[in-house]
Structures are given as structure tokens and as C-alpha cells.
Amino acid sequence: MFAVIETGGKQYTVQPGQKLEVEKLDAEVGANLTLDKVLLVVDGESVKVGAPYVSGAKVETKVVSQARDDKKIVFKYHSKTRRRKKNTHRQFFTELEILAIK
């Protein structure tokens, strides 16, 4: 059994027991979240496709951690003008554990 969910403007394929890093969600560590933007649910031979979301489908998750990703280097360069600009960025993320697909 698996499902395709949408969160943070991105789509993820999830299965029960899987851990997943998504864009930062406002939730405490250890809290249970229910994601209701489910685009597709596959259970054996049964396939439910939403338009755009599957009605009544939910994915139950648990917040494992709130953290920041690795540092990314942002380098801007313009030739012939001697312009170089270096910057860095660390994105916040939420790690979820998929408990059940309903």
C-alpha cells in the first residue's frame, strides 16, 4: 500500500513506516499530524485517483524532528563586470514518520 501526498508545494510517494523530510510544518516534536491532501491511493489492485484530491483519504504521521538542512552555497557571478557574490542558505525541514494510510 502506498499513497501520493502533497505538502509544501511538493508531491511525495509514501508508505507506512517510512520517514520523510518535508518543508517546515508548524507542529511540536512527537505530535501526530493528519495530512488530507492525498492525490493517489494504491492498495493492492485497488487504485483511487483524486481530482485533485481523493475524498476521505488521510495519511496519519508523527513528527520525529524539526531541524535545518545542510548549508547550500549560493554564488552569483557576472562576467566582464568583476561582480561575484557568495551567500549561503539553510532550509528548515520537518521529519515525519508515516503511521497509516486511510
N, CA, C and O atoms as CSV, one atom per row, in Angstrom:
chain,resi,resn,atom,element,x,y,z
A,1,MET,N,N,0.848,-1.182,0.000
A,1,MET,CA,C,0.000,0.000,0.000
A,1,MET,C,C,0.883,1.231,0.000
A,1,MET,O,O,1.853,1.310,0.754
A,2,PHE,N,N,0.540,2.208,-0.863
A,2,PHE,CA,C,1.240,3.479,-0.862
A,2,PHE,C,C,0.286,4.577,-1.303
A,2,PHE,O,O,-0.801,4.315,-1.819
A,3,ALA,N,N,0.722,5.817,-1.087
A,3,ALA,CA,C,-0.082,6.975,-1.454
A,3,ALA,C,C,0.838,8.081,-1.946
A,3,ALA,O,O,2.034,8.091,-1.653
A,4,VAL,N,N,0.268,9.002,-2.689
A,4,VAL,CA,C,0.984,10.201,-3.124
A,4,VAL,C,C,0.312,11.375,-2.425
A,4,VAL,O,O,-0.890,11.594,-2.574
A,5,ILE,N,N,1.106,12.133,-1.654
A,5,ILE,CA,C,0.577,13.271,-0.910
A,5,ILE,C,C,1.203,14.563,-1.405
A,5,ILE,O,O,2.233,14.554,-2.079
A,6,GLU,N,N,0.566,15.673,-1.061
A,6,GLU,CA,C,1.093,16.983,-1.409
A,6,GLU,C,C,1.244,17.786,-0.125
A,6,GLU,O,O,0.299,17.913,0.654
A,7,THR,N,N,2.435,18.324,0.087
A,7,THR,CA,C,2.687,19.210,1.219
A,7,THR,C,C,3.862,20.118,0.876
A,7,THR,O,O,4.851,19.674,0.293
A,8,GLY,N,N,3.748,21.363,1.234
A,8,GLY,CA,C,4.819,22.317,0.961
A,8,GLY,C,C,5.023,22.577,-0.517
A,8,GLY,O,O,6.118,22.962,-0.926
A,9,GLY,N,N,3.983,22.375,-1.336
A,9,GLY,CA,C,4.109,22.608,-2.768
A,9,GLY,C,C,4.811,21.496,-3.512
A,9,GLY,O,O,5.115,21.642,-4.696
A,10,LYS,N,N,5.076,20.385,-2.842
A,10,LYS,CA,C,5.754,19.255,-3.468
A,10,LYS,C,C,4.917,17.995,-3.289
A,10,LYS,O,O,4.049,17.935,-2.419
A,11,GLN,N,N,5.182,16.997,-4.115
A,11,GLN,CA,C,4.470,15.734,-4.029
A,11,GLN,C,C,5.438,14.643,-3.590
A,11,GLN,O,O,6.587,14.607,-4.031
A,12,TYR,N,N,4.963,13.751,-2.716
A,12,TYR,CA,C,5.786,12.685,-2.166
A,12,TYR,C,C,5.033,11.366,-2.242
A,12,TYR,O,O,3.826,11.321,-2.006
A,13,THR,N,N,5.745,10.289,-2.573
A,13,THR,CA,C,5.197,8.942,-2.508
A,13,THR,C,C,5.538,8.388,-1.139
A,13,THR,O,O,6.707,8.376,-0.754
A,14,VAL,N,N,4.526,7.922,-0.386
A,14,VAL,CA,C,4.746,7.475,0.989
A,14,VAL,C,C,4.171,6.091,1.210
A,14,VAL,O,O,3.208,5.688,0.558
A,15,GLN,N,N,4.780,5.365,2.147
A,15,GLN,CA,C,4.326,4.052,2.589
A,15,GLN,C,C,4.359,4.039,4.112
A,15,GLN,O,O,5.143,4.776,4.710
A,16,PRO,N,N,3.526,3.217,4.757
A,16,PRO,CA,C,3.572,3.134,6.216
A,16,PRO,C,C,4.949,2.678,6.705
A,16,PRO,O,O,5.553,1.771,6.134
A,17,GLY,N,N,5.437,3.324,7.777
A,17,GLY,CA,C,6.744,3.007,8.336
A,17,GLY,C,C,7.886,3.820,7.756
A,17,GLY,O,O,9.008,3.748,8.255
A,18,GLN,N,N,7.623,4.589,6.717
A,18,GLN,CA,C,8.656,5.379,6.044
A,18,GLN,C,C,8.897,6.685,6.796
A,18,GLN,O,O,7.975,7.238,7.396
A,19,LYS,N,N,10.146,7.182,6.762
A,19,LYS,CA,C,10.468,8.507,7.299
A,19,LYS,C,C,10.690,9.441,6.123
A,19,LYS,O,O,11.253,9.051,5.099
A,20,LEU,N,N,10.241,10.680,6.282
A,20,LEU,CA,C,10.190,11.612,5.170
A,20,LEU,C,C,10.537,13.011,5.656
A,20,LEU,O,O,10.053,13.438,6.704
A,21,GLU,N,N,11.371,13.732,4.904
A,21,GLU,CA,C,11.692,15.119,5.207
A,21,GLU,C,C,10.877,16.017,4.284
A,21,GLU,O,O,10.982,15.921,3.061
A,22,VAL,N,N,10.059,16.897,4.880
A,22,VAL,CA,C,9.215,17.810,4.111
A,22,VAL,C,C,9.523,19.242,4.532
A,22,VAL,O,O,10.248,19.475,5.499
A,23,GLU,N,N,8.960,20.200,3.791
A,23,GLU,CA,C,9.100,21.601,4.170
A,23,GLU,C,C,8.569,21.802,5.589
A,23,GLU,O,O,7.713,21.047,6.049
A,24,LYS,N,N,9.077,22.814,6.274
A,24,LYS,CA,C,8.746,23.023,7.682
A,24,LYS,C,C,7.240,23.143,7.904
A,24,LYS,O,O,6.554,23.910,7.229
A,25,LEU,N,N,6.744,22.365,8.870
A,25,LEU,CA,C,5.350,22.418,9.297
A,25,LEU,C,C,5.303,22.896,10.742
A,25,LEU,O,O,6.196,22.583,11.530
A,26,ASP,N,N,4.272,23.648,11.092
A,26,ASP,CA,C,4.132,24.139,12.463
A,26,ASP,C,C,3.521,23.044,13.329
A,26,ASP,O,O,2.300,22.909,13.407
A,27,ALA,N,N,4.385,22.264,13.979
A,27,ALA,CA,C,3.930,21.187,14.856
A,27,ALA,C,C,5.048,20.875,15.839
A,27,ALA,O,O,6.228,21.035,15.529
A,28,GLU,N,N,4.666,20.434,17.011
A,28,GLU,CA,C,5.639,20.061,18.039
A,28,GLU,C,C,6.210,18.678,17.742
A,28,GLU,O,O,5.561,17.854,17.099
A,29,VAL,N,N,7.423,18.434,18.213
A,29,VAL,CA,C,8.045,17.116,18.074
A,29,VAL,C,C,7.251,16.118,18.911
A,29,VAL,O,O,6.957,16.373,20.078
A,30,GLY,N,N,6.908,14.989,18.312
A,30,GLY,CA,C,6.120,13.973,18.980
A,30,GLY,C,C,4.630,14.075,18.723
A,30,GLY,O,O,3.877,13.166,19.072
A,31,ALA,N,N,4.191,15.176,18.112
A,31,ALA,CA,C,2.770,15.355,17.817
A,31,ALA,C,C,2.357,14.528,16.605
A,31,ALA,O,O,3.174,14.235,15.732
A,32,ASN,N,N,1.087,14.157,16.562
A,32,ASN,CA,C,0.543,13.440,15.411
A,32,ASN,C,C,-0.116,14.442,14.471
A,32,ASN,O,O,-0.850,15.330,14.904
A,33,LEU,N,N,0.160,14.283,13.166
A,33,LEU,CA,C,-0.425,15.130,12.140
A,33,LEU,C,C,-1.233,14.271,11.183
A,33,LEU,O,O,-0.882,13.119,10.927
A,34,THR,N,N,-2.302,14.821,10.661
A,34,THR,CA,C,-3.081,14.150,9.630
A,34,THR,C,C,-2.998,14.980,8.363
A,34,THR,O,O,-3.422,16.136,8.341
A,35,LEU,N,N,-2.452,14.394,7.310
A,35,LEU,CA,C,-2.340,15.066,6.020
A,35,LEU,C,C,-3.515,14.619,5.160
A,35,LEU,O,O,-3.705,13.425,4.931
A,36,ASP,N,N,-4.311,15.588,4.682
A,36,ASP,CA,C,-5.505,15.231,3.922
A,36,ASP,C,C,-5.398,15.548,2.433
A,36,ASP,O,O,-6.336,15.272,1.685
A,37,LYS,N,N,-4.298,16.111,1.990
A,37,LYS,CA,C,-4.105,16.370,0.565
A,37,LYS,C,C,-3.494,15.126,-0.085
A,37,LYS,O,O,-2.300,15.088,-0.384
A,38,VAL,N,N,-4.319,14.131,-0.295
A,38,VAL,CA,C,-3.885,12.855,-0.858
A,38,VAL,C,C,-4.308,12.824,-2.326
A,38,VAL,O,O,-5.491,12.964,-2.637
A,39,LEU,N,N,-3.345,12.643,-3.222
A,39,LEU,CA,C,-3.609,12.665,-4.656
A,39,LEU,C,C,-3.910,11.282,-5.220
A,39,LEU,O,O,-4.647,11.158,-6.198
A,40,LEU,N,N,-3.338,10.230,-4.603
A,40,LEU,CA,C,-3.475,8.877,-5.131
A,40,LEU,C,C,-3.323,7.887,-3.986
A,40,LEU,O,O,-2.471,8.062,-3.115
A,41,VAL,N,N,-4.154,6.841,-3.989
A,41,VAL,CA,C,-4.037,5.763,-3.007
A,41,VAL,C,C,-4.063,4.440,-3.763
A,41,VAL,O,O,-4.987,4.176,-4.533
A,42,VAL,N,N,-3.035,3.598,-3.537
A,42,VAL,CA,C,-2.969,2.278,-4.160
A,42,VAL,C,C,-2.928,1.240,-3.050
A,42,VAL,O,O,-2.039,1.260,-2.200
A,43,ASP,N,N,-3.912,0.320,-3.066
A,43,ASP,CA,C,-3.983,-0.755,-2.080
A,43,ASP,C,C,-4.181,-2.063,-2.844
A,43,ASP,O,O,-5.306,-2.447,-3.163
A,44,GLY,N,N,-3.065,-2.738,-3.131
A,44,GLY,CA,C,-3.141,-3.969,-3.921
A,44,GLY,C,C,-3.561,-3.657,-5.347
A,44,GLY,O,O,-2.856,-2.942,-6.059
A,45,GLU,N,N,-4.707,-4.189,-5.771
A,45,GLU,CA,C,-5.235,-3.932,-7.108
A,45,GLU,C,C,-6.159,-2.712,-7.133
A,45,GLU,O,O,-6.528,-2.245,-8.211
A,46,SER,N,N,-6.534,-2.193,-5.974
A,46,SER,CA,C,-7.426,-1.044,-5.887
A,46,SER,C,C,-6.633,0.252,-6.025
A,46,SER,O,O,-5.686,0.489,-5.275
A,47,VAL,N,N,-7.023,1.089,-6.986
A,47,VAL,CA,C,-6.364,2.365,-7.218
A,47,VAL,C,C,-7.414,3.465,-7.171
A,47,VAL,O,O,-8.410,3.413,-7.892
A,48,LYS,N,N,-7.187,4.470,-6.312
A,48,LYS,CA,C,-8.085,5.620,-6.220
A,48,LYS,C,C,-7.297,6.858,-6.616
A,48,LYS,O,O,-6.274,7.176,-6.010
A,49,VAL,N,N,-7.783,7.555,-7.640
A,49,VAL,CA,C,-7.133,8.763,-8.136
A,49,VAL,C,C,-8.033,9.937,-7.834
A,49,VAL,O,O,-9.230,9.894,-8.120
A,50,GLY,N,N,-7.474,10.985,-7.260
A,50,GLY,CA,C,-8.253,12.156,-6.904
A,50,GLY,C,C,-8.330,13.159,-8.032
A,50,GLY,O,O,-7.542,13.122,-8.977
A,51,ALA,N,N,-9.307,14.069,-7.914
A,51,ALA,CA,C,-9.452,15.134,-8.889
A,51,ALA,C,C,-9.765,16.436,-8.170
A,51,ALA,O,O,-10.938,16.809,-8.179
A,52,PRO,N,N,-8.866,17.156,-7.561
A,52,PRO,CA,C,-7.447,16.857,-7.442
A,52,PRO,C,C,-7.094,15.960,-6.256
A,52,PRO,O,O,-6.030,15.340,-6.261
A,53,TYR,N,N,-7.963,15.872,-5.234
A,53,TYR,CA,C,-7.640,15.065,-4.058
A,53,TYR,C,C,-8.644,13.928,-3.902
A,53,TYR,O,O,-9.795,14.044,-4.324
A,54,VAL,N,N,-8.199,12.824,-3.291
A,54,VAL,CA,C,-9.073,11.692,-3.017
A,54,VAL,C,C,-9.926,12.053,-1.798
A,54,VAL,O,O,-9.392,12.367,-0.734
A,55,SER,N,N,-11.251,12.008,-1.956
A,55,SER,CA,C,-12.130,12.389,-0.853
A,55,SER,C,C,-12.122,11.309,0.226
A,55,SER,O,O,-12.256,10.120,-0.066
A,56,GLY,N,N,-11.964,11.739,1.468
A,56,GLY,CA,C,-11.968,10.816,2.598
A,56,GLY,C,C,-10.646,10.146,2.881
A,56,GLY,O,O,-10.524,9.447,3.887
A,57,ALA,N,N,-9.652,10.332,2.035
A,57,ALA,CA,C,-8.346,9.697,2.252
A,57,ALA,C,C,-7.496,10.578,3.166
A,57,ALA,O,O,-7.488,11.803,3.042
A,58,LYS,N,N,-6.784,9.931,4.083
A,58,LYS,CA,C,-5.920,10.639,5.028
A,58,LYS,C,C,-4.645,9.844,5.233
A,58,LYS,O,O,-4.634,8.619,5.117
A,59,VAL,N,N,-3.569,10.560,5.539
A,59,VAL,CA,C,-2.306,9.935,5.903
A,59,VAL,C,C,-1.956,10.423,7.298
A,59,VAL,O,O,-1.785,11.621,7.523
A,60,GLU,N,N,-1.850,9.484,8.236
A,60,GLU,CA,C,-1.517,9.835,9.611
A,60,GLU,C,C,-0.004,9.762,9.787
A,60,GLU,O,O,0.632,8.778,9.409
A,61,THR,N,N,0.563,10.825,10.369
A,61,THR,CA,C,2.002,10.911,10.551
A,61,THR,C,C,2.328,11.329,11.973
A,61,THR,O,O,1.468,11.801,12.717
A,62,LYS,N,N,3.597,11.143,12.334
A,62,LYS,CA,C,4.112,11.583,13.626
A,62,LYS,C,C,5.341,12.434,13.355
A,62,LYS,O,O,6.185,12.063,12.540
A,63,VAL,N,N,5.451,13.573,14.031
A,63,VAL,CA,C,6.597,14.465,13.851
A,63,VAL,C,C,7.780,13.901,14.632
A,63,VAL,O,O,7.729,13.798,15.857
A,64,VAL,N,N,8.842,13.538,13.920
A,64,VAL,CA,C,10.033,12.967,14.539
A,64,VAL,C,C,10.985,14.071,14.983
A,64,VAL,O,O,11.522,14.024,16.089
A,65,SER,N,N,11.196,15.073,14.114
A,65,SER,CA,C,12.118,16.149,14.471
A,65,SER,C,C,11.840,17.394,13.640
A,65,SER,O,O,11.234,17.327,12.571
A,66,GLN,N,N,12.296,18.528,14.155
A,66,GLN,CA,C,12.318,19.803,13.441
A,66,GLN,C,C,13.792,20.184,13.367
A,66,GLN,O,O,14.461,20.262,14.398
A,67,ALA,N,N,14.305,20.423,12.168
A,67,ALA,CA,C,15.738,20.688,12.039
A,67,ALA,C,C,16.010,21.594,10.837
A,67,ALA,O,O,15.089,22.092,10.191
A,68,ARG,N,N,17.287,21.790,10.559
A,68,ARG,CA,C,17.717,22.562,9.398
A,68,ARG,C,C,18.577,21.673,8.513
A,68,ARG,O,O,19.327,20.825,8.996
A,69,ASP,N,N,18.454,21.884,7.217
A,69,ASP,CA,C,19.185,21.096,6.234
A,69,ASP,C,C,20.647,21.539,6.187
A,69,ASP,O,O,21.038,22.493,6.860
A,70,ASP,N,N,21.439,20.843,5.394
A,70,ASP,CA,C,22.835,21.213,5.216
A,70,ASP,C,C,22.944,22.572,4.535
A,70,ASP,O,O,22.017,23.028,3.866
A,71,LYS,N,N,24.097,23.206,4.719
A,71,LYS,CA,C,24.324,24.522,4.149
A,71,LYS,C,C,24.486,24.426,2.632
A,71,LYS,O,O,25.253,23.601,2.134
A,72,LYS,N,N,23.762,25.273,1.906
A,72,LYS,CA,C,23.862,25.363,0.457
A,72,LYS,C,C,24.563,26.668,0.116
A,72,LYS,O,O,24.277,27.705,0.715
A,73,ILE,N,N,25.474,26.621,-0.836
A,73,ILE,CA,C,26.190,27.812,-1.269
A,73,ILE,C,C,25.450,28.438,-2.439
A,73,ILE,O,O,25.118,27.759,-3.411
A,74,VAL,N,N,25.193,29.738,-2.340
A,74,VAL,CA,C,24.556,30.498,-3.411
A,74,VAL,C,C,25.620,31.448,-3.942
A,74,VAL,O,O,26.045,32.364,-3.237
A,75,PHE,N,N,26.056,31.232,-5.192
A,75,PHE,CA,C,27.121,32.045,-5.768
A,75,PHE,C,C,26.617,32.710,-7.030
A,75,PHE,O,O,26.184,32.038,-7.966
A,76,LYS,N,N,26.673,34.034,-7.057
A,76,LYS,CA,C,26.245,34.787,-8.230
A,76,LYS,C,C,27.476,35.388,-8.893
A,76,LYS,O,O,28.351,35.950,-8.235
A,77,TYR,N,N,27.518,35.253,-10.231
A,77,TYR,CA,C,28.687,35.690,-10.982
A,77,TYR,C,C,28.238,36.390,-12.255
A,77,TYR,O,O,27.410,35.876,-13.007
A,78,HIS,N,N,28.799,37.572,-12.484
A,78,HIS,CA,C,28.553,38.305,-13.724
A,78,HIS,C,C,29.902,38.489,-14.407
A,78,HIS,O,O,30.817,39.099,-13.854
A,79,SER,N,N,30.005,37.960,-15.596
A,79,SER,CA,C,31.274,38.088,-16.311
A,79,SER,C,C,31.461,39.526,-16.797
A,79,SER,O,O,30.494,40.258,-17.010
A,80,LYS,N,N,32.697,39.902,-16.961
A,80,LYS,CA,C,33.129,41.192,-17.519
A,80,LYS,C,C,32.874,42.375,-16.599
A,80,LYS,O,O,33.269,43.491,-16.940
A,81,THR,N,N,32.236,42.188,-15.450
A,81,THR,CA,C,31.993,43.311,-14.546
A,81,THR,C,C,32.658,43.099,-13.194
A,81,THR,O,O,32.538,43.935,-12.299
A,82,ARG,N,N,33.357,41.984,-13.048
A,82,ARG,CA,C,34.038,41.629,-11.797
A,82,ARG,C,C,33.069,41.546,-10.619
A,82,ARG,O,O,33.439,41.841,-9.483
A,83,ARG,N,N,31.854,41.151,-10.887
A,83,ARG,CA,C,30.865,41.035,-9.814
A,83,ARG,C,C,30.743,39.576,-9.400
A,83,ARG,O,O,30.371,38.713,-10.195
A,84,ARG,N,N,31.061,39.328,-8.153
A,84,ARG,CA,C,30.922,37.996,-7.572
A,84,ARG,C,C,30.296,38.170,-6.197
A,84,ARG,O,O,30.721,39.013,-5.407
A,85,LYS,N,N,29.276,37.357,-5.922
A,85,LYS,CA,C,28.609,37.463,-4.627
A,85,LYS,C,C,28.379,36.058,-4.101
A,85,LYS,O,O,27.761,35.225,-4.765
A,86,LYS,N,N,28.883,35.803,-2.900
A,86,LYS,CA,C,28.725,34.494,-2.287
A,86,LYS,C,C,27.818,34.615,-1.075
A,86,LYS,O,O,27.986,35.501,-0.236
A,87,ASN,N,N,26.848,33.701,-1.001
A,87,ASN,CA,C,25.916,33.689,0.110
A,87,ASN,C,C,25.635,32.230,0.450
A,87,ASN,O,O,25.941,31.335,-0.338
A,88,THR,N,N,25.061,31.997,1.606
A,88,THR,CA,C,24.712,30.629,1.997
A,88,THR,C,C,23.275,30.607,2.495
A,88,THR,O,O,22.693,31.641,2.825
A,89,HIS,N,N,22.713,29.386,2.542
A,89,HIS,CA,C,21.319,29.232,2.937
A,89,HIS,C,C,21.136,27.884,3.614
A,89,HIS,O,O,21.677,26.879,3.154
A,90,ARG,N,N,20.365,27.855,4.718
A,90,ARG,CA,C,19.998,26.596,5.383
A,90,ARG,C,C,18.488,26.565,5.519
A,90,ARG,O,O,17.893,27.410,6.188
A,91,GLN,N,N,17.873,25.578,4.874
A,91,GLN,CA,C,16.421,25.462,4.857
A,91,GLN,C,C,15.928,24.674,6.071
A,91,GLN,O,O,16.523,23.659,6.432
A,92,PHE,N,N,14.849,25.134,6.699
A,92,PHE,CA,C,14.209,24.386,7.780
A,92,PHE,C,C,13.406,23.237,7.184
A,92,PHE,O,O,12.849,23.368,6.094
A,93,PHE,N,N,13.341,22.100,7.900
A,93,PHE,CA,C,12.514,20.988,7.454
A,93,PHE,C,C,11.930,20.272,8.655
A,93,PHE,O,O,12.398,20.429,9.783
A,94,THR,N,N,10.890,19.477,8.389
A,94,THR,CA,C,10.244,18.648,9.393
A,94,THR,C,C,10.374,17.208,8.962
A,94,THR,O,O,10.052,16.868,7.823
A,95,GLU,N,N,10.845,16.351,9.861
A,95,GLU,CA,C,10.939,14.927,9.554
A,95,GLU,C,C,9.694,14.232,10.088
A,95,GLU,O,O,9.371,14.332,11.271
A,96,LEU,N,N,8.999,13.525,9.195
A,96,LEU,CA,C,7.763,12.837,9.551
A,96,LEU,C,C,7.952,11.332,9.426
A,96,LEU,O,O,8.712,10.854,8.585
A,97,GLU,N,N,7.248,10.597,10.276
A,97,GLU,CA,C,7.167,9.146,10.150
A,97,GLU,C,C,5.724,8.809,9.773
A,97,GLU,O,O,4.786,9.220,10.457
A,98,ILE,N,N,5.553,8.063,8.689
A,98,ILE,CA,C,4.225,7.708,8.200
A,98,ILE,C,C,3.707,6.547,9.058
A,98,ILE,O,O,4.326,5.485,9.112
A,99,LEU,N,N,2.575,6.758,9.724
A,99,LEU,CA,C,1.993,5.727,10.587
A,99,LEU,C,C,0.976,4.875,9.832
A,99,LEU,O,O,1.031,3.647,9.888
A,100,ALA,N,N,0.046,5.525,9.126
A,100,ALA,CA,C,-1.023,4.766,8.458
A,100,ALA,C,C,-1.573,5.568,7.290
A,100,ALA,O,O,-1.515,6.797,7.278
A,101,ILE,N,N,-2.109,4.847,6.304
A,101,ILE,CA,C,-2.798,5.446,5.172
A,101,ILE,C,C,-4.243,4.970,5.240
A,101,ILE,O,O,-4.508,3.768,5.246
A,102,LYS,N,N,-5.169,5.911,5.292
A,102,LYS,CA,C,-6.589,5.551,5.411
A,102,LYS,C,C,-7.383,6.162,4.280
A,102,LYS,O,O,-8.597,5.974,4.205
